[in-house]
Amino acid sequence: MRTPNLFSPPPGLGESSRRERRRMLARTGLAWLVMMQVMMLAFPGYMRPVERSAEAQQTLEQAIVLMNWSSLVLCVPLMTYCAWPLWQGAWRDLARRRVGMDVPVALGLLAAFIPSVIATWRQTGEVYFDSVSMFVAFLMGARYLELCARQAAGSRSAGGLEGHLLALADRWALRFVCVQLVLAAGVGLWWWSVQPDQAVAVTVALLVMSCPCALSMSVPAALAARRTLSLRHDRSSALDAQRLDAAMRRVARQNLFGSLAWHVLVTPLAAMGWVQPWLAALTMLMSSLAVAVNAWRLTRIQGPSGLGLVGSTG
C-alpha cells in the first residue's frame, strides 16, 4: 500500500472530484507551458534600453511587434481554457453581489490583458503578456495545491476545531481582498494623476497580490497534513491525538498569519512602483509554496513520540 502524503488523492475520493483534479492539473500544465513560451517571446522587449544603431533598433522594433502578436495568440487559450475556473468564480460571486476571491483575480487579468491587446494592435505602448502568463500559471499552480489540500482535508468530517479554523481563514481572506481592492483603486488613480505610464503596471501588481491563495489554503493544508499523519500512525492514543490537534492548530495559524504578513510587507513596495506585475505573481506563488512546505513539516513526525517536538517548535 502506498504511503499517503500531503497532496495524494485521499481514499474514497469520488469520480467527480478525481475528474476535477485531472482538469485542474491539465489547465495548470498548459498554463506553465504557455508561460515559458511567452517569456521567451518577451525577451526582445527587454533589449529596448540597450543603445544600438538606428537600423538595428528598427529591426528590433519589428521583432518586438512580431513577438507581441505571437504572445497574444498564445495567451488566448491561456485566458479562456486555463483561466476558465477564475472567470466562473468571479461571475458567480458577482451574480451573488459579493466580492469573492476570484473577483480581484479577474480584474487583474483584464487590467493587464486588455491594454496589452490594444498596444499590440496599435504597435505602441507596453504589453504585459509575460505578466499575464506568469500570473495564470502561478495562480493555477497555487489553486491546484489548494484543491488537493481541500480534498484531503474534506475526507474527514469537519469538527468544531476544523470548522472554526476554516471560518477564520475565510474571514481573513475576505477582509484582505476588500482592503486590497480599495487600495488598488486608490493607488492606481494616484499614479494616473502623477505618472500615467506607470498606473497600469502598479494597479495590476496590486490586483495580482490581492489574490488570497495562500490564505485560503493555509488551514486546508494543515488539516490535510493532520489527516496524512493520522493515516501513517493509526495507533496514536487520545493524548497523542490532542497533541497532534494542537500542532495542527499551530501550523494552521502560522500559515494564515504568516502569509498575511508577507502580503502586508510586500504591498507597500508594489504601491510605490517597485514591484512589477510578474514579480507580484512570483510573490503570490512563493507564499502559497511556503504554506505547503510549512504544512508538510507536520507530516515529518516519526510516530506519536515525536508530537512533543512539534509543540516545542511554535
N, C-alpha and C positions, 0 to 999 in steps of 0.2 A: 504493500500500500504506500502511495506517495505521501511523503511528509508534507503537511499543509504549510503554506507560507502566507504572508500578509495579504497578497493580492491574487491568490489562486482561487478558482471558482469554488464556492462552498458546496458541500454535499447537498443534494436535493434541489439544486438551482433549477428553476423551471425553464422550459424551452424558450419561452418568450424573453426571459432575462438573458439566456445564453445568446439568442439572436441579437438582442440589443447590444450585448457586449461585443459580438463579432462586427456589427455595423460600426460601432464606435471605434473599434480598432482599425477597420478599413478606412474610415474617414481620417483618423489620426495619421495612418501611414501615408495616405495620399497627400495630406497637408504637409507633412515633412518632406516628401519628395518634391512637391511644388516649391516649397520654401528654398530648398537647396538650389533648384534651377533658377529661381528668381534672384537669389543672392548673387549668383554668377553673372546674370544678365545686368545686375545693377552696378557691376564693377566699373564700366566706363564712366558712369556718373560721378564716381569718387575721384576720377582723374581730372575733373574740370579745374580745380585750383592750381594745378601744375602749369607753369609757364611753358609755352611752346610757340612755334611759328604759326602764322595765320592759316597756312594751308593745312598744317597738322591739326589745328584747332577746328577747322571746318570739317575735316574728316572725322574727328572725334564727335562733333555735334551730330553728324549724320549717323554715326554708330549708336549714339545715345537714343536718337529717335527710333531707330530700328529695334533696339533692345527694349525701349519702353513699350512699343507695340507688342513685342513678344511677351513681355511680362504681363501686359493687360490680358492677352489671350490665355495665359496660364492661370491668371487669377480668377477667371470666370468660373471654372469648376470649383475652385477653392471657395469662392464666395457663395456658390449655390449648393453643391453637394456636401463639401466638407463642413461648412458653417451652417448647414440646414438646421441642426438642433438649436443653435443660437437664435435664429430667426423665429423658430417655432416658440421657443421660450419667451422671447421678447413680445411677440404678438399675443401670446396667452396672458402675459402679465398686463399688457396694455388693455386687452379686452376686459380684464377684471378691474381696470382702473387702479392699478397698484404698480409700484416701482419694484420690480424684482431684480435678481442678479443678472439677468440677460439683457435688460434694457440699456445699461451703460455700455455693455459689450457691443450691442448693435449700433449704438450711437458712435462709438469709437471707430468701428469698421467703416461706417458710412462717411464719417468725417475725414477719414484717410483715403478711402477708395474713390469717392466722387470727385474731389479736387484732382486726384491723380488721373482719372479718366479725362477730365477737362484739359488738364495740362498736356496730356498725350495727344489729344485731338488738335489742340492749338499749337503744339510743338514748342511750348514755352512754359516756364514755371517748374516748380518742384513736384516730383512724384514720390509716392510713399508705398509703392508696391512691395518693396522689400520689407517694410514695417508691417504691412497688411499680412503678408505671407508668414512672417515670423509670429505675429500675434495669433493668427488662426492655428498655426502648428503648435505653438507652445500652449495655447488655450485648450486645444483638443487633447494634447498630452495630459494636461492637468485634469481635464474633465474625465479622461479615461481612468486615471488613478482614482479620482473621486468616485466614479461609478463602481470600480472594483471594491473600494473600501465600503461603500454603502451596501453593496450586495452582500459582502462578507458580514458586515455588522447587522444587516437586516435578517440574516438567517437565524438569529436568536431573537426571542421575544423581548421587546424593549421593556425594561423595568423602570422603576421610578427614577433611579440614578441616571440611566441612559437617556430617558426622556427629558430629564432636566438639563443634561449636558447638551443634547441636540437642540433643545429650545433656546438655550443660552447662546449657542453658536449662531443659530438663525437670527436671533435678535441683534447680535453684534454685527453680523454680515449686512443686515438691512440698514442699520444705522450708518455703517461705513459707506454703503452705496449712496445713500441720500446725501451725506456730507460731501462725498467726492463729486457727485453730480453738480451740486450747488457751487463747489469750489472750481470745478472745470469751467462752468459757465461764467463765473465772475472773473477768473483769471484770464480766460480766453478773450472776454470783452476788453479787459485792461490792455492786453497785448495788442489787440486790434487797434486800439486808440493810439498806442505809442510806437509800435513796430509791427505793422500788419503782416509782413512777410514771415514772422515767427509765430503768429497767432495760431495757425492751423497745427503746426508741429507741437506746440505746448498744450493745446487743447486735446489733441489726440493722445499725447503721452499721459495726461491726467485721466482721460477716459479709459485708457488701457489699464492704468493702475487701479481704477475703480472696480475691476473685476475681483470679487472676493473668493477666488478659487481656493486659496489656502485656508481661508476662514471656514468655508463651507465643508471642506474635507478634514478639518482638524479633529473633530470629535469622531466621525466615522472611521478615520484611520486608526485612532486609539482603540475604538471598540473592535475593529477587525483584528488588531494585534492581540487584544484580550481574548477573543474567540480562538485565534490561532494557537495561543499558548495553552488554552484550555484543552484543545484537541490533542496537543502533544503530550500533556501531562494530566490525564484524567483521574489520577489518584490523589489530587490535592484535597486536603482537609478543609473544613469550613473556615478555619482560621486562615489557611493559606488563600482561600478564595477571597476573604475580606482584605487581606494584604494586596492581592492582585487587583481587586477593585480600586483600592486606594492608589496603587501605582498607575492604573489606567486613568484614574481621575486626574492625577498629577500630570501625566503626559498629555492628556486632552487639554488641560488648561495651559500647559506650556505651548502647545501647538497654537491654540486660539489666540492667546495674548502675545505670543512671540511673533506670529505672522502679522497681527495688528500693529505691533510696534515697528516692524520692518517697513510696512507701508507708510506709517506716520513719519518715519525718519526720511524716507526717500521722496515723499510727496513734495516737501518744500523745494527740493532740488529740481524736481520737474516743473514746479510753478515758476522758478527762476529761469527756466530755459536751459538748464544744464543736463537734462535727461532727454535724449531723443526717443521717438516712439519705439524704435527697435530695442533700445536699451530698457525701456519701460516694460516691454513684453518679456525681456530676459529676466528682469527682477521678479515679475509675476511667476515665471516658471521656477526660479530659484526658491521662492517662498513655498511653493507647492512641493517641490522636491525636499525641502528642509522638513516640512511636516511629515512626509512619508518616511524619511530617514529617522526622525525622532520617534515615530510610532514603531518603526522596525526595531529600534533599540529595545523596546519592551519584549519583543519575541526572542531576544538573545538569552533570556533567563534559562539556565540549565537545570530546571526542576524546581520543586517547591522550596528547597533550601535557599535558592537564590533570590527569593522575593524580598528579603530584608535589604539586599543590596540596592534594589530599585528604590525602595523607600528612602534610602540614605543619599541618593544622588540628586534629589529635587532641589 
